[in-house]
């Protein structure tokens, strides 16, 4: 059993009756300076015609994908696996 080390993922696992091992690769996507903002707030700050990909400190999709690939590669070849993560971790 693995979980993102972020509190809400660990608490969800514990509420479900599990005691998972925290795994940093399961953390959600890091949005840099947009972290914690609503879409409306981001739109207010972002210059017209720019994308979220240019945000300072934002983790790029290749890095998020590499983290997910590392988790998938570490899965045991047989048996059940339980993973607690985030919707924006990608397809973990």
C-alpha positions in Angstrom: 0.0 0.0 0.0 1.4 3.4 -1.1 0.1 6.9 -0.6 1.1 10.4 -1.5 2.8 11.9 1.5 0.3 14.8 1.4 -2.0 14.8 4.4 -5.3 14.4 2.6 -4.2 11.3 0.8 -2.7 9.8 3.9 -5.9 10.6 5.9 -8.1 9.1 3.2 -6.1 5.9 3.4 -6.2 5.8 7.2 -10.0 6.5 7.2 -10.4 3.5 4.8 -8.5 1.4 7.4 -5.1 1.2 5.8 -1.6 2.3 6.8 0.2 3.0 3.5 3.8 3.8 3.0 4.3 7.5 1.8 5.8 7.7 -1.6 6.9 11.2 -2.9 6.3 10.2 -6.5 2.6 10.1 -5.8 2.4 13.8 -4.9 0.0 15.8 -6.9 1.1 18.0 -9.8 3.1 21.1 -8.5 1.5 24.2 -10.0 4.2 26.6 -8.8 3.0 30.1 -8.1 -0.6 29.1 -9.1 -0.7 26.5 -6.3 -3.9 26.9 -4.2 -5.6 29.4 -6.6 -8.9 28.9 -8.3 -9.2 29.0 -12.1 -10.8 32.5 -11.8 -7.8 33.8 -9.7 -5.4 32.3 -12.2 -7.2 34.0 -15.1 -7.0 37.3 -13.3 -3.2 37.0 -12.9 -2.3 35.4 -16.2 -1.5 37.8 -19.0 -3.9 37.5 -22.0 -2.7 35.0 -24.6 -0.4 33.0 -22.3 -0.8 29.5 -21.0 -0.3 28.0 -17.6 2.8 26.1 -18.9 4.8 29.3 -18.4 4.1 29.6 -14.7 7.2 30.1 -12.4 7.9 27.0 -10.5 5.3 24.8 -12.3 6.2 21.2 -12.7 6.0 20.2 -16.4 4.0 17.3 -17.7 7.2 15.3 -18.6 8.2 15.4 -14.9 4.8 14.3 -13.7 4.7 11.5 -16.2 8.2 10.4 -15.1 7.0 10.2 -11.5 4.0 8.1 -12.5 6.2 5.8 -14.7 8.5 5.3 -11.7 5.6 4.2 -9.5 4.2 1.9 -12.2 7.7 0.4 -12.7 8.0 -0.3 -9.0 4.7 -2.3 -8.9 5.1 -5.9 -8.0 4.5 -8.3 -11.0 1.8 -10.1 -9.1 -0.8 -9.5 -6.4 -2.9 -6.5 -5.4 -1.7 -3.0 -5.0 -3.5 -0.2 -3.3 -2.4 3.4 -4.1 -3.8 6.7 -2.6 -2.9 9.7 -4.7 -4.5 12.8 -6.4 -6.5 13.5 -9.5 -3.7 15.7 -10.8 -0.9 13.2 -10.3 -1.9 12.0 -13.8 -3.0 8.4 -14.3 -1.4 6.9 -11.2 
